[in-house]
Amino acid sequence: MSAESINRDQVENALKTIADPETGRPLSQLDQIRDVSVEGNDVDVSIALTSYSAPLWEDTRQHVTEHLQSSLPGNRKVKVDIVPLDRPAEPIGGIGLTAKSVIAVGSGKGGVGKSTVAVSLACGLQKAGCKVGLLDADVYGPSVPHLLGVTERPTATEKKLQPIDVQGLKMMSMGLLVPPGEAVVWRGPMLHGAITQFLRDTNWGDLDYLIIDMPPGTGDISLTLSQLIPLTGAVVVCTPQDVALLDAVKAIAMFNKVNIPILGVVENMSYFLCPDNGKRYDIFGSGGARRKAEELGVPFLGEVPIQIAIRERGDAGDSFGNFADQDAAPHFERICYSLTKNLAMQKASNPPLPSLSVL
Ligand SMILES: Nc1ncnc2c1ncn2[C@@H]1O[C@H](COP(=O)(O)OP(=O)(O)OP(=O)(O)O)[C@@H](O)[C@H]1O
């Protein structure tokens, strides 16, 4: 029996409720529905999406496919293609920085894996197809160059520092300007000046995300940052034991104090799967950060187990390698995905937009 015939208008109508994951606005309003064709039972659609939402492209493709299948009459064969759309970032904060989202990664105390998570977020978003910068603002212990295996000093051109390119990721760190092993004593105004310079005088180019690895605990840099640029928000990294969670709560309170929204909590060193017998050991307890996040009403972005290979790759400067390892990659990918998905949902639910069916 032949299916009831439909036309392009019906397909375009059905697409009106679909939001762009970057802006939260209807794809149809932003001219992001590129091709719609109906031939017999086949419905082919192509949608243009920006690199900002690259981790969500597959999600969007699936969502649009299912949405069309359920809202069009008959049992249609729907094919959705995603094509890239270039929409450059706008300058923010009056300091010449062009980035769509600026995300601080902080922790209540040192040694919980904050830099590992910040670097992994940057690498993961970069690998997914986003344009990413990574600023190591942990001036007391800049470990980002070590985690990315960078030793060269940045060059300067036209009064701008050229960030180091690591597989397309743009990185800048105080650790690149100070000889290794040399201690830097920072006073408040110097710190303020250094961060301002790193943001303003680095040739970041057009970024989807600038990830900032914050120093642990202190409020100084958060305050400086919140005064300089509108931060999208902060990710707080912690380990599962009670005493570490107390520090995480303090970090959340500190970000709240300077009006930086909390985008989520990441639990690092969640458990250890013994490679010899496959047994799981909850070395620092289990699930504490997830429970704390729920209690505080902030999103939980994911957990990362203790893996010897994660430490080894960190020491070898091969943080990108975690994404080629089937044991490590899913954890870091999940965190990148949750973060971008939460950002997309926030955008879509923000008034004055009509509520749309996102993802
Ligand atoms: N999930 C993990 N499994 C194994 N090792 C890890 C894990 N997360 C972090 N590490 C290791 O722990 C050490 C500390 O990590 P990292 O430098 O990221 O912590 P941090 O919180 O940024 O510390 P600091 O604030 O002192 O810079 C590093 O050697 C890192 O490779």
The ligand as a MOL file (V3000), in Angstrom:
LIG
                    3D

  0  0  0     0  0            999 V3000
M  V30 BEGIN CTAB
M  V30 COUNTS 31 33 0 0 0
M  V30 BEGIN ATOM
M  V30 1 N 42.2260 9.4470 37.0700 0
M  V30 2 C 43.5320 9.4150 37.2710 0
M  V30 3 N 44.2090 8.2270 37.2670 0
M  V30 4 C 45.5400 8.1870 37.4880 0
M  V30 5 N 46.3070 9.2670 37.7010 0
M  V30 6 C 45.6860 10.4750 37.7000 0
M  V30 7 C 44.2890 10.6100 37.4850 0
M  V30 8 N 43.9760 11.9330 37.5410 0
M  V30 9 C 45.1270 12.5800 37.7860 0
M  V30 10 N 46.1620 11.7040 37.8870 0
M  V30 11 C 47.5660 12.0140 38.1580 0
M  V30 12 O 47.6310 12.6930 39.4210 0
M  V30 13 C 48.6220 13.6920 39.4010 0
M  V30 14 C 47.9990 15.0450 39.7590 0
M  V30 15 O 47.0970 15.3990 38.7200 0
M  V30 16 P 46.8520 16.9180 38.2940 0
M  V30 17 O 48.1540 17.6380 38.0750 0
M  V30 18 O 45.8830 16.8780 37.1890 0
M  V30 19 O 46.1750 17.4400 39.6360 0
M  V30 20 P 45.8160 18.9280 40.0660 0
M  V30 21 O 44.6060 18.8220 40.8970 0
M  V30 22 O 45.7740 19.8190 38.8850 0
M  V30 23 O 47.0540 19.2760 40.9440 0
M  V30 24 P 47.6790 20.7250 41.2130 0
M  V30 25 O 46.5930 21.5440 41.7130 0
M  V30 26 O 48.7240 20.4030 42.2260 0
M  V30 27 O 48.2150 21.1890 39.8840 0
M  V30 28 C 49.2250 13.6580 38.0040 0
M  V30 29 O 50.3790 12.8480 38.0520 0
M  V30 30 C 48.1570 12.9790 37.1600 0
M  V30 31 O 48.6950 12.2860 36.0350 0
M  V30 END ATOM
M  V30 BEGIN BOND
M  V30 1 1 1 2
M  V30 2 1 2 3
M  V30 3 2 2 7
M  V30 4 2 3 4
M  V30 5 1 4 5
M  V30 6 2 5 6
M  V30 7 1 6 7
M  V30 8 1 6 10
M  V30 9 1 7 8
M  V30 10 2 8 9
M  V30 11 1 9 10
M  V30 12 1 10 11
M  V30 13 1 11 12
M  V30 14 1 11 30
M  V30 15 1 12 13
M  V30 16 1 13 14
M  V30 17 1 13 28
M  V30 18 1 14 15
M  V30 19 1 15 16
M  V30 20 2 16 17
M  V30 21 1 16 18
M  V30 22 1 16 19
M  V30 23 1 19 20
M  V30 24 2 20 21
M  V30 25 1 20 22
M  V30 26 1 20 23
M  V30 27 1 23 24
M  V30 28 2 24 25
M  V30 29 1 24 26
M  V30 30 1 24 27
M  V30 31 1 28 29
M  V30 32 1 28 30
M  V30 33 1 30 31
M  V30 END BOND
M  V30 END CTAB
M  END
